[in-house]
């Protein structure tokens, strides 16, 4: 008997699983573009993720090589034998989340006050980054505030 898991938790598990795979096996930092391009390789057959698709082969190979990692455990428990509807609903949840975040970003860019605050924060972040690259200590950076 399998416990019920909400779609948002299931979607978060899928996101964590894919990002963990990309970071561990490909040394790719969290990139939305790479995440969605890898997720597009998923195919379904017989009500489950197709065993022949690129997505399944890569995830299965990773899970077999690294059986104790969090990513492989999430894969084995939730997605290796998951039914098609559960995975599609999780993907749909991620798409909705991405669209909602995009709308928030666009609203924030169009608001003059928020845009000014964001520009200032970006400027400060760049200054701190440059100081770190030049070898400044954290105390020196904090004094600049």
N, CA, C and O atoms as a DFTB+ gen file, in Angstrom:
580 C
 N C O
     1  1       0.830      -1.180       0.000
     2  2       0.000       0.000       0.000
     3  2       0.874       1.242       0.000
     4  3       1.804       1.361       0.797
     5  1       0.565       2.167      -0.904
     6  2       1.362       3.364      -1.036
     7  2       0.629       4.545      -0.421
     8  3      -0.580       4.687      -0.603
     9  1       1.359       5.409       0.317
    10  2       0.743       6.568       0.930
    11  2       0.471       7.629      -0.132
    12  3       1.156       7.702      -1.152
    13  1      -0.546       8.449       0.134
    14  2      -0.857       9.559      -0.765
    15  2       0.166      10.664      -0.558
    16  3       0.484      11.033       0.573
    17  1       0.674      11.183      -1.660
    18  2       1.606      12.305      -1.626
    19  2       0.992      13.411      -2.465
    20  3       0.589      13.171      -3.603
    21  1       0.913      14.619      -1.922
    22  2       0.304      15.720      -2.664
    23  2       1.122      16.019      -3.921
    24  3       2.313      15.719      -3.992
    25  1       0.460      16.610      -4.901
    26  2       1.116      16.888      -6.178
    27  2       2.257      17.884      -6.034
    28  3       3.269      17.770      -6.727
    29  1       2.107      18.863      -5.138
    30  2       3.186      19.830      -4.978
    31  2       4.432      19.174      -4.379
    32  3       5.552      19.504      -4.769
    33  1       4.244      18.252      -3.438
    34  2       5.377      17.532      -2.860
    35  2       5.992      16.616      -3.912
    36  3       7.215      16.507      -4.010
    37  1       5.150      15.965      -4.691
    38  2       5.616      15.086      -5.761
    39  2       6.418      15.884      -6.790
    40  3       7.459      15.433      -7.266
    41  1       5.915      17.083      -7.127
    42  2       6.624      17.945      -8.077
    43  2       7.954      18.405      -7.499
    44  3       8.957      18.457      -8.211
    45  1       7.968      18.738      -6.215
    46  2       9.225      19.138      -5.569
    47  2      10.230      17.988      -5.557
    48  3      11.427      18.201      -5.746
    49  1       9.736      16.773      -5.335
    50  2      10.620      15.604      -5.381
    51  2      11.201      15.408      -6.776
    52  3      12.381      15.088      -6.918
    53  1      10.374      15.600      -7.810
    54  2      10.862      15.473      -9.182
    55  2      11.922      16.520      -9.472
    56  3      12.959      16.219     -10.062
    57  1      11.659      17.746      -9.057
    58  2      12.621      18.826      -9.282
    59  2      13.925      18.536      -8.543
    60  3      15.008      18.693      -9.108
    61  1      13.827      18.118      -7.291
    62  2      15.017      17.798      -6.499
    63  2      15.800      16.643      -7.117
    64  3      17.031      16.654      -7.131
    65  1      15.084      15.658      -7.622
    66  2      15.710      14.491      -8.237
    67  2      16.490      14.885      -9.495
    68  3      17.638      14.478      -9.671
    69  1      15.870      15.666     -10.356
    70  2      16.533      16.057     -11.612
    71  2      17.698      17.001     -11.346
    72  3      18.780      16.827     -11.907
    73  1      17.481      18.007     -10.488
    74  2      18.578      18.923     -10.185
    75  2      19.742      18.188      -9.518
    76  3      20.903      18.465      -9.818
    77  1      19.440      17.266      -8.626
    78  2      20.496      16.478      -7.987
    79  2      21.281      15.663      -8.998
    80  3      22.507      15.587      -8.927
    81  1      20.569      15.050      -9.943
    82  2      21.232      14.284     -11.000
    83  2      22.144      15.181     -11.832
    84  3      23.296      14.834     -12.092
    85  1      21.626      16.334     -12.248
    86  2      22.411      17.235     -13.099
    87  2      23.636      17.772     -12.362
    88  3      24.708      17.904     -12.953
    89  1      23.481      18.081     -11.076
    90  2      24.610      18.612     -10.315
    91  2      25.662      17.533     -10.042
    92  3      26.862      17.788     -10.152
    93  1      25.212      16.340      -9.690
    94  2      26.152      15.274      -9.326
    95  2      26.831      14.637     -10.531
    96  3      28.044      14.424     -10.518
    97  1      26.062      14.332     -11.568
    98  2      26.632      13.582     -12.683
    99  2      27.203      14.476     -13.779
   100  3      28.181      14.106     -14.429
   101  1      26.619      15.622     -13.987
   102  2      27.054      16.503     -15.078
   103  2      27.804      17.738     -14.594
   104  3      28.319      18.507     -15.406
   105  1      27.869      17.935     -13.280
   106  2      28.494      19.125     -12.694
   107  2      27.900      20.418     -13.242
   108  3      28.618      21.381     -13.507
   109  1      26.593      20.425     -13.407
   110  2      25.876      21.593     -13.900
   111  2      25.163      22.233     -12.724
   112  3      24.398      21.575     -12.020
   113  1      25.415      23.525     -12.511
   114  2      24.713      24.217     -11.437
   115  2      23.240      24.347     -11.812
   116  3      22.862      24.119     -12.961
   117  1      22.431      24.707     -10.857
   118  2      20.983      24.782     -11.086
   119  2      20.667      25.753     -12.212
   120  3      20.783      26.970     -12.063
   121  1      20.271      25.189     -13.328
   122  2      19.928      25.962     -14.514
   123  2      18.555      25.521     -14.995
   124  3      18.325      24.343     -15.272
   125  1      17.664      26.471     -15.089
   126  2      16.301      26.166     -15.518
   127  2      16.286      25.635     -16.949
   128  3      15.518      24.727     -17.268
   129  1      17.125      26.193     -17.802
   130  2      17.168      25.776     -19.200
   131  2      17.594      24.320     -19.324
   132  3      16.969      23.550     -20.054
   133  1      18.642      23.941     -18.623
   134  2      19.127      22.563     -18.670
   135  2      18.094      21.630     -18.046
   136  3      17.864      20.531     -18.551
   137  1      17.478      22.058     -16.960
   138  2      16.453      21.258     -16.295
   139  2      15.317      20.924     -17.259
   140  3      14.938      19.760     -17.388
   141  1      14.772      21.936     -17.934
   142  2      13.628      21.702     -18.822
   143  2      14.029      20.940     -20.084
   144  3      13.238      20.151     -20.603
   145  1      15.237      21.161     -20.581
   146  2      15.661      20.406     -21.761
   147  2      15.856      18.929     -21.413
   148  3      15.562      18.062     -22.237
   149  1      16.343      18.630     -20.213
   150  2      16.478      17.234     -19.794
   151  2      15.106      16.609     -19.550
   152  3      14.883      15.445     -19.884
   153  1      14.196      17.376     -18.974
   154  2      12.857      16.859     -18.701
   155  2      12.083      16.594     -19.987
   156  3      11.204      15.732     -20.012
   157  1      12.397      17.317     -21.045
   158  2      11.722      17.108     -22.334
   159  2      12.053      15.754     -22.953
   160  3      11.354      15.304     -23.861
   161  1      13.098      15.108     -22.481
   162  2      13.472      13.802     -23.040
   163  2      12.626      12.666     -22.481
   164  3      12.781      11.517     -22.895
   165  1      11.743      12.973     -21.555
   166  2      10.917      11.935     -20.939
   167  2       9.835      11.474     -21.915
   168  3       9.202      12.286     -22.590
   169  1       9.639      10.175     -21.976
   170  2       8.605       9.569     -22.817
   171  2       7.859       8.542     -21.978
   172  3       8.391       8.013     -21.002
   173  1       6.630       8.272     -22.370
   174  2       5.812       7.326     -21.621
   175  2       5.370       6.183     -22.522
   176  3       5.133       6.367     -23.716
   177  1       5.265       4.998     -21.926
   178  2       4.705       3.844     -22.628
   179  2       4.146       2.882     -21.591
   180  3       4.722       2.707     -20.517
   181  1       3.050       2.276     -21.911
   182  2       2.388       1.309     -21.038
   183  2       2.072       1.895     -19.663
   184  3       2.132       1.188     -18.657
   185  1       1.737       3.176     -19.619
   186  2       1.320       3.807     -18.376
   187  2       2.435       4.157     -17.413
   188  3       2.164       4.511     -16.266
   189  1       3.694       4.067     -17.851
   190  2       4.846       4.407     -17.015
   191  2       5.873       5.151     -17.860
   192  3       5.698       5.324     -19.067
   193  1       6.939       5.586     -17.208
   194  2       8.030       6.198     -17.964
   195  2       8.659       5.111     -18.812
   196  3       8.966       4.026     -18.320
   197  1       8.850       5.409     -20.089
   198  2       9.401       4.429     -21.012
   199  2      10.816       4.039     -20.602
   200  3      11.651       4.896     -20.311
   201  1      11.067       2.759     -20.584
   202  2      12.394       2.261     -20.207
   203  2      13.440       2.563     -21.277
   204  3      14.639       2.481     -21.009
   205  1      13.002       2.910     -22.479
   206  2      13.919       3.165     -23.588
   207  2      14.253       4.645     -23.763
   208  3      15.140       4.977     -24.551
   209  1      13.579       5.532     -23.063
   210  2      13.832       6.959     -23.272
   211  2      15.140       7.374     -22.582
   212  3      15.594       6.741     -21.629
   213  1      15.709       8.433     -23.086
   214  2      16.986       8.957     -22.589
   215  2      16.884       9.296     -21.107
   216  3      17.789       8.979     -20.335
   217  1      15.802       9.930     -20.709
   218  2      15.586      10.341     -19.324
   219  2      15.685       9.143     -18.383
   220  3      16.435       9.178     -17.408
   221  1      14.934       8.088     -18.673
   222  2      14.917       6.914     -17.796
   223  2      16.287       6.243     -17.748
   224  3      16.766       5.885     -16.672
   225  1      16.917       6.072     -18.909
   226  2      18.224       5.400     -18.942
   227  2      19.254       6.147     -18.103
   228  3      20.016       5.533     -17.355
   229  1      19.278       7.477     -18.228
   230  2      20.250       8.264     -17.473
   231  2      19.982       8.215     -15.973
   232  3      20.910       8.063     -15.178
   233  1      18.723       8.343     -15.591
   234  2      18.385       8.318     -14.178
   235  2      18.641       6.933     -13.571
   236  3      19.144       6.825     -12.453
   237  1      18.298       5.893     -14.302
   238  2      18.507       4.519     -13.824
   239  2      19.998       4.226     -13.677
   240  3      20.424       3.637     -12.683
   241  1      20.778       4.633     -14.657
   242  2      22.227       4.424     -14.602
   243  2      22.831       5.150     -13.407
   244  3      23.668       4.598     -12.692
   245  1      22.401       6.391     -13.195
   246  2      22.894       7.165     -12.056
   247  2      22.513       6.488     -10.737
   248  3      23.344       6.366      -9.837
   249  1      21.259       6.048     -10.625
   250  2      20.785       5.408      -9.392
   251  2      21.539       4.109      -9.125
   252  3      21.806       3.777      -7.970
   253  1      21.882       3.375     -10.171
   254  2      22.628       2.124      -9.995
   255  2      24.071       2.384      -9.563
   256  3      24.631       1.625      -8.772
   257  1      24.673       3.461     -10.084
   258  2      26.053       3.785      -9.738
   259  2      26.176       4.444      -8.367
   260  3      27.193       4.285      -7.691
   261  1      25.142       5.184      -7.951
   262  2      25.167       5.910      -6.678
   263  2      23.928       5.534      -5.860
   264  3      23.021       6.355      -5.723
   265  1      23.867       4.326      -5.318
   266  2      22.630       3.847      -4.686
   267  2      22.260       4.529      -3.378
   268  3      21.114       4.411      -2.944
   269  1      23.173       5.233      -2.736
   270  2      22.901       5.794      -1.422
   271  2      22.596       7.288      -1.453
   272  3      22.171       7.838      -0.437
   273  1      22.793       7.942      -2.551
   274  2      22.570       9.383      -2.597
   275  2      21.079       9.708      -2.496
   276  3      20.222       8.883      -2.813
   277  1      20.797      10.921      -2.051
   278  2      19.417      11.381      -1.904
   279  2      18.694      11.343      -3.248
   280  3      17.533      10.943      -3.326
   281  1      19.388      11.762      -4.303
   282  2      18.798      11.785      -5.635
   283  2      18.365      10.400      -6.081
   284  3      17.243      10.225      -6.556
   285  1      19.234       9.424      -5.935
   286  2      18.881       8.080      -6.390
   287  2      17.785       7.466      -5.530
   288  3      16.959       6.706      -6.035
   289  1      17.764       7.781      -4.250
   290  2      16.690       7.275      -3.397
   291  2      15.339       7.874      -3.784
   292  3      14.332       7.167      -3.820
   293  1      15.315       9.166      -4.072
   294  2      14.074       9.802      -4.532
   295  2      13.628       9.156      -5.833
   296  3      12.445       8.865      -6.013
   297  1      14.569       8.932      -6.738
   298  2      14.242       8.307      -8.027
   299  2      13.642       6.916      -7.822
   300  3      12.603       6.587      -8.393
   301  1      14.303       6.115      -7.009
   302  2      13.858       4.734      -6.819
   303  2      12.519       4.653      -6.096
   304  3      11.680       3.823      -6.443
   305  1      12.314       5.491      -5.111
   306  2      11.075       5.431      -4.330
   307  2       9.889       6.004      -5.097
   308  3       8.810       5.411      -5.097
   309  1      10.074       7.147      -5.747
   310  2       8.933       7.865      -6.314
   311  2       8.748       7.720      -7.818
   312  3       7.611       7.730      -8.288
   313  1       9.815       7.585      -8.586
   314  2       9.657       7.753     -10.030
   315  2      10.035       6.548     -10.886
   316  3       9.587       6.458     -12.029
   317  1      10.819       5.647     -10.391
   318  2      11.261       4.534     -11.227
   319  2      10.082       3.695     -11.724
   320  3      10.072       3.262     -12.876
   321  1       9.111       3.470     -10.880
   322  2       7.939       2.688     -11.267
   323  2       6.646       3.496     -11.173
   324  3       5.563       2.930     -11.027
   325  1       6.763       4.804     -11.256
   326  2       5.597       5.680     -11.111
   327  2       4.677       5.574     -12.320
   328  3       5.121       5.324     -13.441
   329  1       3.393       5.768     -12.068
   330  2       2.451       5.736     -13.183
   331  2       2.499       7.063     -13.945
   332  3       2.918       8.095     -13.420
   333  1       2.064       6.995     -15.173
   334  2       2.151       8.117     -16.100
   335  2       1.417       9.358     -15.584
   336  3       1.931      10.471     -15.688
   337  1       0.225       9.169     -15.032
   338  2      -0.560      10.317     -14.574
   339  2       0.120      11.062     -13.438
   340  3       0.080      12.292     -13.404
   341  1       0.732      10.359     -12.523
   342  2       1.418      11.015     -11.408
   343  2       2.577      11.875     -11.908
   344  3       2.756      13.007     -11.458
   345  1       3.355      11.338     -12.829
   346  2       4.500      12.081     -13.346
   347  2       4.033      13.272     -14.181
   348  3       4.595      14.362     -14.075
   349  1       3.014      13.068     -15.005
   350  2       2.500      14.173     -15.820
   351  2       1.906      15.275     -14.953
   352  3       2.067      16.457     -15.257
   353  1       1.219      14.899     -13.872
   354  2       0.677      15.905     -12.955
   355  2       1.789      16.670     -12.256
   356  3       1.661      17.873     -12.031
   357  1       2.881      15.989     -11.907
   358  2       4.015      16.666     -11.290
   359  2       4.657      17.642     -12.272
   360  3       5.033      18.752     -11.894
   361  1       4.780      17.230     -13.523
   362  2       5.343      18.119     -14.548
   363  2       4.427      19.322     -14.762
   364  3       4.901      20.450     -14.899
   365  1       3.122      19.084     -14.791
   366  2       2.156      20.170     -14.940
   367  2       2.266      21.143     -13.772
   368  3       2.185      22.355     -13.971
   369  1       2.445      20.639     -12.575
   370  2       2.614      21.480     -11.392
   371  2       3.865      22.352     -11.538
   372  3       3.843      23.531     -11.187
   373  1       4.957      21.773     -12.058
   374  2       6.191      22.533     -12.260
   375  2       6.017      23.609     -13.332
   376  3       6.566      24.704     -13.211
   377  1       5.257      23.297     -14.375
   378  2       4.996      24.280     -15.434
   379  2       4.194      25.451     -14.873
   380  3       4.496      26.609     -15.160
   381  1       3.174      25.149     -14.075
   382  2       2.367      26.210     -13.460
   383  2       3.222      27.084     -12.559
   384  3       3.080      28.307     -12.558
   385  1       4.107      26.462     -11.793
   386  2       4.998      27.199     -10.900
   387  2       5.934      28.110     -11.697
   388  3       6.186      29.251     -11.309
   389  1       6.441      27.594     -12.807
   390  2       7.338      28.396     -13.650
   391  2       6.604      29.592     -14.243
   392  3       7.147      30.696     -14.282
   393  1       5.379      29.381     -14.703
   394  2       4.593      30.480     -15.265
   395  2       4.267      31.532     -14.209
   396  3       4.315      32.731     -14.485
   397  1       3.934      31.081     -13.000
   398  2       3.617      32.009     -11.919
   399  2       4.842      32.852     -11.559
   400  3       4.727      34.059     -11.346
   401  1       6.009      32.218     -11.493
   402  2       7.239      32.954     -11.191
   403  2       7.580      33.940     -12.298
   404  3       8.072      35.035     -12.026
   405  1       7.323      33.562     -13.533
   406  2       7.571      34.459     -14.656
   407  2       6.660      35.689     -14.580
   408  3       7.096      36.812     -14.833
   409  1       5.408      35.463     -14.233
   410  2       4.477      36.589     -14.088
   411  2       4.930      37.528     -12.970
   412  3       4.864      38.748     -13.121
   413  1       5.392      36.962     -11.842
   414  2       5.879      37.782     -10.728
   415  2       7.083      38.615     -11.150
   416  3       7.181      39.794     -10.808
   417  1       8.011      37.990     -11.904
   418  2       9.183      38.725     -12.378
   419  2       8.784      39.869     -13.294
   420  3       9.313      40.976     -13.187
   421  1       7.848      39.597     -14.196
   422  2       7.405      40.646     -15.120
   423  2       6.705      41.785     -14.386
   424  3       6.900      42.952     -14.726
   425  1       5.889      41.457     -13.377
   426  2       5.239      42.501     -12.582
   427  2       6.279      43.323     -11.832
   428  3       6.178      44.547     -11.748
   429  1       7.268      42.642     -11.295
   430  2       8.303      43.338     -10.537
   431  2       9.125      44.261     -11.448
   432  3       9.505      45.359     -11.039
   433  1       9.395      43.822     -12.660
   434  2      10.148      44.656     -13.597
   435  2       9.357      45.886     -14.013
   436  3       9.939      46.949     -14.226
   437  1       8.052      45.759     -14.131
   438  2       7.229      46.885     -14.588
   439  2       6.943      47.892     -13.469
   440  3       6.594      49.036     -13.759
   441  1       7.080      47.500     -12.213
   442  2       6.871      48.396     -11.083
   443  2       8.127      49.247     -10.906
   444  3       9.213      48.707     -10.695
   445  1       7.992      50.571     -10.989
   446  2       9.158      51.458     -10.945
   447  2       9.894      51.377      -9.618
   448  3      11.125      51.385      -9.587
   449  1       9.151      51.298      -8.527
   450  2       9.800      51.241      -7.214
   451  2      10.604      49.951      -7.073
   452  3      11.763      49.980      -6.660
   453  1       9.994      48.835      -7.412
   454  2      10.680      47.546      -7.295
   455  2      11.890      47.469      -8.220
   456  3      12.931      46.923      -7.854
   457  1      11.742      48.025      -9.429
   458  2      12.848      48.012     -10.381
   459  2      14.033      48.815      -9.839
   460  3      15.183      48.401      -9.987
   461  1      13.755      49.957      -9.216
   462  2      14.829      50.772      -8.654
   463  2      15.525      50.034      -7.508
   464  3      16.753      50.033      -7.429
   465  1      14.755      49.415      -6.630
   466  2      15.330      48.662      -5.514
   467  2      16.155      47.492      -6.041
   468  3      17.260      47.246      -5.557
   469  1      15.626      46.766      -7.033
   470  2      16.353      45.630      -7.599
   471  2      17.646      46.075      -8.267
   472  3      18.671      45.407      -8.132
   473  1      17.614      47.189      -8.982
   474  2      18.835      47.698      -9.623
   475  2      19.891      48.058      -8.578
   476  3      21.073      47.765      -8.758
   477  1      19.460      48.695      -7.483
   478  2      20.397      49.043      -6.415
   479  2      20.990      47.772      -5.794
   480  3      22.201      47.689      -5.590
   481  1      20.147      46.793      -5.498
   482  2      20.633      45.549      -4.899
   483  2      21.590      44.809      -5.836
   484  3      22.575      44.228      -5.379
   485  1      21.310      44.825      -7.132
   486  2      22.221      44.208      -8.103
   487  2      23.571      44.925      -8.122
   488  3      24.621      44.288      -8.209
   489  1      23.532      46.255      -8.039
   490  2      24.761      47.047      -8.012
   491  2      25.607      46.685      -6.784
   492  3      26.815      46.484      -6.899
   493  1      24.976      46.606      -5.623
   494  2      25.682      46.262      -4.394
   495  2      26.244      44.843      -4.478
   496  3      27.372      44.592      -4.054
   497  1      25.463      43.927      -5.021
   498  2      25.917      42.541      -5.166
   499  2      27.158      42.475      -6.060
   500  3      28.091      41.724      -5.775
   501  1      27.168      43.260      -7.139
   502  2      28.324      43.283      -8.036
   503  2      29.558      43.835      -7.326
   504  3      30.662      43.314      -7.491
   505  1      29.366      44.892      -6.535
   506  2      30.499      45.451      -5.786
   507  2      31.073      44.434      -4.807
   508  3      32.290      44.283      -4.703
   509  1      30.201      43.745      -4.096
   510  2      30.661      42.740      -3.146
   511  2      31.407      41.613      -3.873
   512  3      32.426      41.122      -3.386
   513  1      30.896      41.212      -5.029
   514  2      31.540      40.151      -5.807
   515  2      32.934      40.589      -6.254
   516  3      33.891      39.821      -6.158
   517  1      33.044      41.812      -6.736
   518  2      34.355      42.314      -7.182
   519  2      35.347      42.366      -6.028
   520  3      36.521      42.032      -6.184
   521  1      34.858      42.790      -4.872
   522  2      35.739      42.853      -3.702
   523  2      36.193      41.445      -3.293
   524  3      37.349      41.244      -2.920
   525  1      35.295      40.497      -3.365
   526  2      35.663      39.109      -3.030
   527  2      36.698      38.578      -4.009
   528  3      37.629      37.879      -3.609
   529  1      36.545      38.903      -5.288
   530  2      37.501      38.433      -6.294
   531  2      38.880      39.025      -6.059
   532  3      39.892      38.389      -6.354
   533  1      38.920      40.249      -5.525
   534  2      40.206      40.895      -5.264
   535  2      40.833      40.428      -3.956
   536  3      41.944      40.838      -3.619
   537  1      40.130      39.575      -3.219
   538  2      40.704      39.011      -2.006
   539  2      40.363      39.752      -0.737
   540  3      41.033      39.570       0.279
   541  1      39.342      40.582      -0.767
   542  2      38.955      41.319       0.437
   543  2      38.327      40.361       1.449
   544  3      37.629      39.417       1.078
   545  1      38.583      40.618       2.714
   546  2      37.996      39.776       3.757
   547  2      36.528      40.162       3.947
   548  3      36.070      41.203       3.474
   549  1      35.822      39.306       4.642
   550  2      34.392      39.558       4.900
   551  2      34.214      40.805       5.759
   552  3      33.231      41.528       5.597
   553  1      35.151      41.067       6.672
   554  2      35.085      42.263       7.517
   555  2      35.205      43.535       6.686
   556  3      34.494      44.511       6.924
   557  1      36.112      43.516       5.708
   558  2      36.278      44.695       4.846
   559  2      35.028      44.924       3.998
   560  3      34.620      46.064       3.775
   561  1      34.432      43.845       3.532
   562  2      33.220      43.979       2.728
   563  2      32.079      44.520       3.576
   564  3      31.313      45.371       3.123
   565  1      31.967      44.028       4.804
   566  2      30.899      44.501       5.689
   567  2      31.079      45.961       6.077
   568  3      30.092      46.657       6.311
   569  1      32.331      46.445       6.152
   570  2      32.588      47.845       6.484
   571  2      32.066      48.769       5.381
   572  3      31.713      49.915       5.658
   573  1      32.013      48.299       4.167
   574  2      31.541      49.101       3.036
   575  2      30.041      49.370       3.101
   576  3      29.538      50.271       2.431
   577  1      29.344      48.601       3.894
   578  2      27.889      48.774       3.984
   579  2      27.598      50.049       4.602
   580  3      26.430      50.398       4.775
